[in-house]
Amino acid sequence: MSRLLFWIALIALIGFAVRAKLRAAVRRHEEDTPPRPSSPPPGMQIENMTRCAHCGLHFPASETVRADGLDYCSPAHVRLPPQ
């Protein structure tokens, strides 16, 4: 009977030790991994993109230089012909 209790206690101790090691490893992994952003920070909004008529560069629509019904990325490209 005492042998049976010894083996049960030994198995329980090994189980608790393994469980504690796994929890510590998970905790370490969570501390090392940076959190993933779930949404843009408050105040930042997603904005439409547009394409420059000269060079084809995509840029935010708020930075558009419009001339003759076309969008350009800079005033210098307004002076150049569209491609």
C-alpha positions as CSV (number, residue, x, y, z in Angstrom):
1,M,0.0,0.0,0.0
2,S,2.8,2.4,0.8
3,R,4.4,1.7,-2.6
4,L,1.2,2.7,-4.3
5,L,1.0,6.0,-2.4
6,F,4.7,6.7,-3.1
7,W,4.1,6.2,-6.9
8,I,0.9,8.3,-6.9
9,A,2.7,11.1,-5.0
10,L,5.7,10.9,-7.3
11,I,3.6,11.1,-10.5
12,A,1.6,14.1,-9.0
13,L,4.8,16.0,-8.2
14,I,6.2,15.4,-11.7
15,G,2.9,16.6,-13.2
16,F,2.9,19.8,-11.1
17,A,6.6,20.4,-12.0
18,V,5.9,20.0,-15.8
19,R,2.8,22.2,-15.6
20,A,4.7,24.9,-13.8
21,K,7.5,24.8,-16.4
22,L,5.0,25.1,-19.2
23,R,3.3,28.0,-17.6
24,A,6.6,29.8,-17.1
25,A,7.6,29.2,-20.8
26,V,4.3,30.6,-22.0
27,R,4.6,33.6,-19.8
28,R,8.1,34.3,-21.0
29,H,7.0,33.9,-24.6
30,E,4.1,36.4,-24.1
31,E,6.5,38.9,-22.6
32,D,9.0,38.6,-25.5
33,T,6.3,38.9,-28.2
34,P,5.2,42.5,-28.9
35,P,1.4,42.9,-29.0
36,R,-0.2,43.1,-32.4
37,P,-2.1,46.2,-33.1
38,S,-5.8,45.4,-33.5
39,S,-6.9,48.7,-35.1
40,P,-5.3,52.0,-36.0
41,P,-4.7,54.3,-33.1
42,P,-7.4,56.8,-32.3
43,G,-7.3,59.9,-34.5
44,M,-5.8,58.1,-37.4
45,Q,-8.1,57.4,-40.3
46,I,-7.7,55.2,-43.3
47,E,-7.4,57.5,-46.4
48,N,-8.0,56.9,-50.1
49,M,-4.9,56.5,-52.3
50,T,-4.6,58.1,-55.8
51,R,-2.1,57.6,-58.6
52,C,0.2,60.3,-60.2
53,A,-0.6,60.8,-63.8
54,H,3.1,61.3,-64.7
55,C,5.1,58.7,-62.7
56,G,2.4,56.3,-61.5
57,L,3.2,56.6,-57.8
58,H,0.4,55.9,-55.4
59,F,0.1,58.4,-52.6
60,P,-2.6,59.7,-50.1
61,A,-5.4,61.7,-51.7
62,S,-4.9,64.5,-49.3
63,E,-1.5,65.3,-50.9
64,T,-2.9,65.5,-54.4
65,V,-1.9,68.3,-56.7
66,R,-4.7,68.6,-59.3
67,A,-4.3,70.1,-62.7
68,D,-6.5,69.7,-65.8
69,G,-8.6,67.0,-64.1
70,L,-5.6,64.8,-63.4
71,D,-3.9,64.0,-60.1
72,Y,-0.1,64.5,-59.6
73,C,2.2,63.7,-56.7
74,S,4.1,67.0,-56.9
75,P,4.0,70.4,-58.6
76,A,7.0,69.5,-60.7
77,H,5.1,66.6,-62.3
78,V,2.3,69.0,-63.2
79,R,4.7,70.7,-65.6
80,L,5.7,67.4,-67.2
81,P,3.5,65.5,-69.7
82,P,1.4,62.5,-68.5
83,Q,2.8,59.1,-69.4
